[in-house]
Structures are given as structure tokens and as C-alpha cells.
Amino acid sequence: MKTTLSVIKADIGSLAGHHVVHPDTIAAANKVLAEAKRNNIISDYYITFVGDDLQLIMTHERGELDTKVHETAWNAFKEAAKVAKELGLYAAGQDLLSDSFSGNLRGMGPGIAEIEFEERPAEPVVIFMADKTEPGAYNLPLYKIFADPFNTAGLVIDPTMHEGYKFEVLDVREGESIILNTPEESYDLLALIGTPSRYIIRRVYRKADNLQASVVSVERLNLIAGKYVGKDDPVMIIRAQHGLPALGEILEAFTVPYLVPGWMRGSHYGPLMPVPQKDARATRFDGPPRLVGLGFNIKNRRLVGPTDLFDDPAFDEVRRTAQIITDYIRKHGPFMPHRLEPEEMEYTTLPLVIEKLRNRFKKETDMYKTKPSMYSHESSQE
Ligand SMILES: O=C(COP(=O)(O)O)[C@@H](O)[C@H](O)[C@H](O)COP(=O)(O)O
């Protein structure tokens, strides 16, 4: 019997702005999940939050995209959003883009990371949950964890890992995916995932036996809704140890607070700061973007744990570096490269402001005409 781990998240409204989930909304979601556990729809669950995102962590034996499990998550979010509305919380129901549930949650707003596997005798997993950023934020750390021997010693030392990993990359603009093998196609992989707004690592497999090691929620709300409705605040599952990266190799990838898109109004680059659960609240300039990591073991679908992985002085210096970067980059105010590039700003409210200026531009010359984008699928010869 296989086990499925489903991590499903949504922003259903929060306290004092886009800041933190209210405990009453967690309690409302808890009632729904407890009932689903009694009815054997799910085997076990744990509810938590990062910033304004409610996170449902569930185990079951129903596989990925299961209607009953997804309906349970939808109902939990709906009940929580109802409480958010009663309390007058901010942006109540924000990520619930549809009025009614049909089939599964894909395209309906919530972020979904699910992985189905045969439980190993001991099955350690790490669940990462971020606020005020988007799924491509995990591209760089995932590359480090599964393809960079300077991060992951096991790629050199452990014979089970030595063959390398396969990365499934999704092009969220074209709706296409590609599988690339490392180490031999590392440079091709980097050519794509260095544009994390478009090419997102969705799954990672161990090459030796196709064992799935990781999955990322790749929903991009703004592309689904066609306008800015908050960031996608991604979740990621990584299985650890025994022929997979060790817990410490996974965490090592977060010792640099890399710049990620998101932060204030989903429009700015800022450092991804790993924090303990108690600090999982967006504050300064609605951030800086936060990352929480919870470690569990799964035994016969029971969630054992969690341990709060960034609640550790070993990450104090990373947080301090994040503060220094925050001070520095904030000084750029509305200027790039703090503010996102124009293509990404399309999904914010900035185009409304630019539109007002459109008629005031006067034609000058053709010499600045742009060429087709290198990534557009039309040929430049045509
Ligand atoms: O990015 C943000 C919210 O994203 P989130 O809901 O966390 O996905 C915030 O910075 C808001 O954009 C900002 O607080 C302005 O919000 P509004 O006043 O427009 O709702």
C-alpha cells in the first residue's frame, strides 16, 4: 500500500493585513480535517501557517489529485474563510478563485505539492513553506541539494546518489515540461532554471531507480487569474536520507538568503529568510520573504513530529545577512533591480498606472524597436 503526502495551502484571510493567519481560522480547518480523519479520507494531518498562508499537511492512501482529499482541503479552506469573513480579517477568501469545487483543486487557487511513495523503513521528509515569494524561489536551492557536490557531499561519496538526479522542469508560460539529467545536462538545466519566473523545477527523481525525491507546488495564481491576486507562496516536499540528500545537506542549501521575487505587492526582489515557526510572519515591507522548514517522519501514514528546522542558532548568521541585504536593497526604493522586471510587473497593478500615461507619449523614431524574445517560440526569421 502506497502513502501519499499532500501539502495544500491557501491564503484565506489574515490578521492586520497580509501578515499572519488567525488561530480561529486554523481551528475551523482543524474541525474539517479531524472529521475527514474519522471518516478514513485521510490517515493523519498537521495544520500550520507561514505568514498569511494556511497550510494543510495530510497523509492518506488515495494517491495524488484525489477528489475526496482535495474536497476535504477545499472545505477546510472554505470553513476557515467563513471565519475570516466573520472576524473581518483582511483579504478573506483571497486564494479561493472558484465558487464551487469540481474534481480537484488544480487551477482553483490553492497551492498543491503531493508525492506518492512506498514508505521506507524510516521515511524522513522535510516540508518547506514560504511566504511572499513564488515557486521558482526553490530552483536554486533544489539545484544545490540535488546537483551541486559543493553543497551535497553525498553526490560524490554515496554510491546510490553518485549517478545523479533527474529534474522535471515546467515552463509555466507555454504549459510544457522537460526532464533533464544531472550531472551530464547541468548546463542545460541551468540555462532554463536561471529564469525562475518561467521555468520551475516541479519534481526531482533519483536517476538510479526513478525514486521521486521532491515535489514543488507550481501554481502561479497570477497566470491563472490573469491579474495580481497575491504571490504563490510555494510549498515543497523533500524526502531525506538513505540514498537521498541528508537532512543537513538539504538545509545547507538555505545558508545563503538568495534574492527571490515577491515581497511588497509581489513586485520586489528580497532575501529569502529561513525562520522558526514563531517568526513566520511578514512584517518589514510585508516581508522579507520567509521560509519555514518542518521535519517529519512518516510511519504507516502517521506523521511523527514535527521538528522546527530553522529554530536553530546555526541559522542566526543567515538571518543577519538577510537583514543586511534587506537594508541595502530597500534603499533602491522603486528602482530595479529591487523592483521586478517589466514582464513580471504585468501581473501587478503597475500597468494601470502606465496606461494613464499612454496617450501622452509622442512618436520620435523607430530605432528602438525591440526584437522577438529569445524564449518566444516564433522564429526571428519569419
Ligand atoms: O504581496 C502581498 C500579499 O501577498 P500574499 O497575499 O501574501 O500572497 C502584499 O505585499 C500586498 O500586495 C500589499 O500588502 C498590498 O495589499 P492590498 O492593500 O493591495 O491588499
The ligand as an SDF file (V2000), in Angstrom:
LIG
                    3D

 20 19  0  0  0  0  0  0  0  0999 V2000
    2.2570   40.7870   -1.6290 O   0  0  0  0  0  0  0  0  0  0  0  0
    1.3990   40.9930   -0.7930 C   0  0  0  0  0  0  0  0  0  0  0  0
    0.3890   39.9770   -0.4490 C   0  0  0  0  0  0  0  0  0  0  0  0
    0.7610   38.7310   -0.9780 O   0  0  0  0  0  0  0  0  0  0  0  0
    0.1950   37.3960   -0.3140 P   0  0  0  0  0  0  0  0  0  0  0  0
   -1.2440   37.6400   -0.0080 O   0  0  0  0  0  0  0  0  0  0  0  0
    0.9960   37.1110    0.8950 O   0  0  0  0  0  0  0  0  0  0  0  0
    0.3740   36.3670   -1.3690 O   0  0  0  0  0  0  0  0  0  0  0  0
    1.3150   42.2740   -0.0790 C   0  0  0  0  0  0  0  0  0  0  0  0
    2.5620   42.9210   -0.0910 O   0  0  0  0  0  0  0  0  0  0  0  0
    0.2100   43.1630   -0.6730 C   0  0  0  0  0  0  0  0  0  0  0  0
    0.3520   43.2590   -2.0790 O   0  0  0  0  0  0  0  0  0  0  0  0
    0.2280   44.5660   -0.0590 C   0  0  0  0  0  0  0  0  0  0  0  0
    0.0700   44.4680    1.3410 O   0  0  0  0  0  0  0  0  0  0  0  0
   -0.9150   45.4310   -0.5940 C   0  0  0  0  0  0  0  0  0  0  0  0
   -2.1130   44.7410   -0.4090 O   0  0  0  0  0  0  0  0  0  0  0  0
   -3.5260   45.3730   -0.7530 P   0  0  0  0  0  0  0  0  0  0  0  0
   -3.7060   46.5540    0.1400 O   0  0  0  0  0  0  0  0  0  0  0  0
   -3.4970   45.7460   -2.2110 O   0  0  0  0  0  0  0  0  0  0  0  0
   -4.4670   44.2600   -0.4680 O   0  0  0  0  0  0  0  0  0  0  0  0
  1  2  2  0
  2  3  1  0
  2  9  1  0
  3  4  1  0
  4  5  1  0
  5  6  2  0
  5  7  1  0
  5  8  1  0
  9 10  1  0
  9 11  1  0
 11 12  1  0
 11 13  1  0
 13 14  1  0
 13 15  1  0
 15 16  1  0
 16 17  1  0
 17 18  2  0
 17 19  1  0
 17 20  1  0
M  END
$$$$
